[in-house]
């Protein structure tokens, strides 16, 4: 991938915005796909008679597909191009939505969720790469963060869709249109934005990097001029030369390039750390299991769905805050503030859930007494706010920026795969952790958030204002540490 060494004109801002929005729409599908399962957790468990492990695996199964999609996504995208890859991802989203909604057994449900997950993984590699390749350097932080903005909007609209369908039918497990239960329609609702994504992908050009790699340099110059905003011939030729150099780096990249002197390169460990910490703080528990979580403390289904909408609205609002600040204050300090804020708010949740009272010894139903119920709700949403303004958008942005050219493509694929693996593990084991104790679950996340603060302050570099081509030597990495 490459960056731009010039400024874009006002006449090009609309073109840049459009191609970035279309590319980022894959993030909307990403967010919708991973969060829509929340409304189906309890009826899914009842439908297929799943135990805690079976439920956790069914909910998290799509993340296995995402890990696979991220791992193989880079080579596929480079082989067939960005636009065609977007269309393939859209088709996978569409098929997964319909087939998982019509699943007959837990086995085929998991199979179709994995299929959609492959689309998610491809999108998680494809969109950040495409956006970085067409974004002017001075706008790269804001435009790159649009990917995360699209994700949180997808999460928000999945919550709205779930709540609307559940209220219309009288519950997620109630029979609805065509004799199908509501939770099945929740899953199939994703087919609509998937179709839109596939059609929108037809309206944007291929990336300059891909065009140069296929010997289509005239088309690449046209995209650089009309979309990116490079006007002078001298700048165009310099940009084409930069892209050729980057292509030569990427063509030679292999997993063994991540190893230096018998050890994994330190900057790769930093990327893996960012990818794992982003998930191990437990953010997706709020979105995957919030319905189950809040019902477990005495909040009825219709109110728990409303609370999810509130949490996802907070997610959207504070992602906007992150986008506003990213090119002004950088990446590293906001990450540290986010870690500190998540540590405190998770600690408050631990304290709140330690006050839970058992209401029914037979089924273990509990509730939070006043004022702890309100404190828990506020703390959970503040936790989402700290995450959304920092770790949500900045982790993906850093992974797209921080690696030197000689390892960027392979390092991005590996670290993205680690992110999905961490997501899978957290989602898989939360039902066990919650059954043991919500205090234990949130205590674990609080400790991880504290460790992430130390990690950021000690090892994470600052990438604000640097060209992608400049992040190549070990001196840069040492200076930033």
Buried (B, 14 or more C-beta within 10 A) or exposed (E): BBBBBBEBEEEBEEBBEBBBBBBBBBBBBBBBBBBBBBBBBBBBBEBBEBEBEBBBBBBBBBBBBBBBBBBBBBEBBBEEBBBBBBBBBBBBBBBBBBBBBBBEEBEEBBBBBBBBBBBBBBBBBBBBBBBBBBBBBBBBBBBBBBBBBBBBBBBBBBBBBBBBBBBEBEBBBBEBEEEEBBBBBBBBBBBEBBBBBBEBBEEBBBBBBBBBBEEBBEBBBBBBBBBBBBBEEEBBEBBBEBBBEBBEBBEEBEEEBBEBEEEEBBBBBBBBBBBBBBBBBBBBBBBBBBBBBBBBBBBEBEEBBBBBBBBBBBBBBBBBBBBEBBBEEBBBBBBBBBBBBBBBBBBBBBBBBEBBEEEEEEEEBBBBEEEBBEBBBBBBBBBBBBBBBBBBBBBBBBBBBBBBBBBBBBBBBBBBBBBBBBBBBBBBBBBEBBEEBBBBBBBBBBBBBBBBBEBBBEBBBBBBEBBBBBBBEEEBBEEBE
